[in-house]
Amino acid sequence: MVSIGQLLREGTEKLQIAGISTPRLDSEVLLYDLLDVERIYLHMYPEKEVSKKVQESFWCRIEKRTNHMPIQYIVNKQEFMGIDFKVEEGVLIPRGDTEILVEKVINIYENDYSPNKVKIMDIGTGSGAIVVSLAKYINNSLLTAIDISPKALDVAKKNASAHCVENRITFLEGSLFNPIHGKNEYKTYDFIISNPPYIPRAVVETLHPGVKDYEPRLALDGGEDGLDFYREITIAAKDYLKDEGWLLFEIGHDQGESVSRLLNINGFRNVEVLKDLAGLDRVVLGKK
């Protein structure tokens, strides 16, 4: 029989040879998730023997990781805003930087709206990380989540159900505002938020293999200059926002000035750029 410690050593070695930047950590994540235990368990019981079935599953996971498949797709989950989200291939993996966008919406709500009910729209909802988190942290909210990908909407619905907020979220399939075009009931939002595709088309091919070879191109490619979706959303958003309503975007680190200019040109006020923990531009917001 093979022990936990031996599996981890051999798994780490394989990932190291494959050029994975965090081989030991990744081996541990793949194993403790498989065993359904806490990470500390691996360190407490390194001599514990592992069944043949677990060994086979572990090496299957290691093989996927040596090919640079994101670890989140292997274990089918990612933590975001203190919540575990289901993720699958074909759906963008939630990033920690996006928490800045969610936290800003919560902050504005608590300062300007609480305890009143608010309506929130999330365009390009993906896994539902943004919309489900907002539903969890803003109890008095009704939300609309739009995505062009049926696969993404399926995952987002599962995440909403897993966290018991599905009754407050309406999921709609389509591109940008198309699913609600001409429908008056969708013209009274307090917040419209989006983390749209924002990587310039020529740059997509230069991304790390774990991103460009696995994550959906649809969720990455922002057109020639990376700004296509910001232009479309900014122009149309005013038709769906209440007076004094907010438009918030996640942006690429070098897009703060360009996206701020778009909001200003289209009549938004109080335009602001927020930085992430690395000091890079990450969110742009403005008020109608």
N, C-alpha and C positions, 0 to 999 in steps of 0.2 A: 504493500500500500504506500501511497505518497502522502506526505504531510502538507499542511498549510504552508509552512515555511519553505519547503522545497518547491512547491508550486510557484510561490511568489518569487523566489530566486530565479527560477527558470523562465518565468514569464517576464520578469524585469530584464533579463539578459536578451531575450528575443526582441523586446520593444526597443532596447538600447541599440541593438544592431540595426534595427529598422529606422533609426534616427528619430524616434519619438522623444520629445523634449522632457517629459516627466514619466519615465518608464516605471519607476517603483510605485508612484502614486496611482498611475493608471492600472497597474496590475492589482493593486489593493482594491480599487473601486470595482473593477470587474469581478473580483472574487467575493468581496463582502456583499455586493448586490446579489450575486448568484446564490450565496449561502443564506441570504436574507437575515444578516446580522449587522451589528454596528461595527465600524472600522476597528475599534479598540479590541474587539474579539480576536482579530487576526494576530494582534500583538500579545494577547494574553495566552493564546493556545496555539503557538506555532507548531507544536508537535502533534496536534490533533490530525488524525488521518482523514483523508478525503475520498469519497466513493468514486468508483470508476465513472459513473454518470456525470458527476460534478467535474471531474477532470476533463472529460470529453467536451463538456459545455464551455469550460474555461478556455481550453485551447482553441475552440471555435471562435470565441470572443477575442482572444489574443491575435489570431490570424486576421480578423477584421481590422483590429487596431493597427497591426503592422502595415496595412494598406491605407492607413490614415483615415479610416472611417471615424468620424467624431464619436467620442465615447458616449455622448448623450443619445446617439442613435442606437448604440449597442445595448445600453441599459434602458432605453426608451423613457428617459425622464431627465428633467433639469429643474433645479431650484430657482425660483424667481420671487422676489418680495417675501421671502420666508415661506413660500408655498411650493410644493412639488407639482410640476406640470408634466403631463404625458407629452412626449415628442416622438415623431416617426419620420422616416425618410420622406422627403417631399414636402416637409414643413420646416420653415426656418426655426433654428434653435434660439430660444430667448437668451439675450445677453444682459449681463449685469448693468451695463451702461444705460439700458432702457429704463431701469428703475428710477433714474433721475426725472424722466418724463412723468412717470406715475406719481412719484412723490410730489412733484410740482402741482399736479392736478389736485391731489389730496390737500396740499397746503392752501391753494386758492379756495377750495371748497370750505375748509375749516375757517378761513378768515373772512370770506365774503358771502357764503351761502348757508352754512350750517345754522339751524337744523332743517332748512327747507329742502324739498325734493329737487333734484337736478336730473337733466337728460344729457347723456353722453353718447357720442358717436365715435367709433374706432374704425378707421378705414385701413384695410389691409391687415386684418386681425391675426392672421397666421394661427399659431397655437392657442390664441386667446389669452396669452399671458397678461397683456395690458388690460383688456376689458374684464377678465375674471378677477384680477387683482383689485381693480377699481370697485367692482361690485362687492368684493369682500370687505374693503376698507371704507367704502362710502355706502352705508346701509340704505340711506334714503336716496337711491339712484335708480333710474331706468336707463338701460343701455341698448345701443344698436351696434352690431358687429358686422362689417361687410368684408367679403373677400372674393376674389375671382376664382379661387381654387376650391373645388368641392372637397378635396382631401384635407385641406387646412380647416375648412369649416367643420368637417367631421371630427377632427381632433379637438378643435375649440369647443364644440358641443360636449364632448366627453369630459373635457377639463371643467367646463361650467357645471356639469352634472356632478362630477366628483367633489366639487367644493360647494354644492348646494346653492348655486346662484342662477341656475338655468331659467328660473321663472321670471327673472328681471332682465334677461338679455334676449333680444330679437336678433337672430342670425339671418343674413341675407346674402345670396350669391350674386356676384356681378362685379363689374369694374368700377371703382371709385363710387360716384354718386348715381350711377345708372339704375340700380335697383329701387331708388326712391325718387327718381326724377318725376316731377309733376304731381307728387303726392303731398298734399298740404299738411298731413299729420306729421311729416318729417321735417318741418321747417321751424322748429322751436327748440333748438338745442342750446344748452348752456356751454358745452364743450364739444369741439371736434378735434380729435387727436389722430395722429398717424405716425407710424415708423415705416415710411415707404421705401421702395428700392431706391438707393441713392448712390450707388457706385457707378462711375462712368464706364460705358460699355467696353472701352479698350483696356480698362484696368481689371475687369472681371477675370480675364485670362491669366493675370499675373498673381492672383490670390493664392493663398496656401492650398495645397491639394485637398485638405480636409474641408475647405469651404467650397472651392470651385468644382470639385469632383462629386460632391455629395449634397450640398444644400441647393435648393431650387433656384435656378437662374432667374425665374420669374420674380423672386423676392430680393434679388441682388441688383439686377440691371436697371439703372436709372436713366438710360438714354445716353446720348453722346456726351453730355456734360454732367450727367448725374442729377439734373434738376427737373427733368420732365414732369415727374409726379407732383413736385412742389408747385410748379406753375399751374397745373390743372386743378389741384385741390384748393390752392389759395384763391384762384379766380371764382370757383364755384361755391366755396365754403360760406360766403356771406349770405347766400340765398337760404342757408339752412340754420344759421345761427340767430339766436335772439339778439336784440340790441344789448351791448355790453358782454356778449358771449365771447368765449376764448377759442383761439386756434393754436394748437401746440404741435410741433414737429420734433421728432428726433432727426438729427442731421449728421453728416460726415464731419470729421474734425476740421476740414478746410472749407466748410460751406456756410459758416455763420454769417459772413458779410453778404453773400449772394442771396440767401434765403431771407435775411432781415430786409434786404432791399425789396424783395418780392412782396413781403407783407406791407411795407411802407407804401410802395407804389399802388397797392390795391386798397389803401385806405385804412389799414389796421393801425391802432394806436398802442401806446405803451409797449412797443416792440422791444424784446429783451433776448439776449443770448445767455444761456446757462452753460457752465463748464462741468466736465466730468471730474472724477477724482484724480485724473492725470493732468488736469489743467487744460484740457482740450475742449473746444466748442462741441456741445453735444445736443442742446435743445434750443429751439427758437420758438417764441410765443408772442402773440399779440391779441389785442382786444378789438372787437368790432365797434 
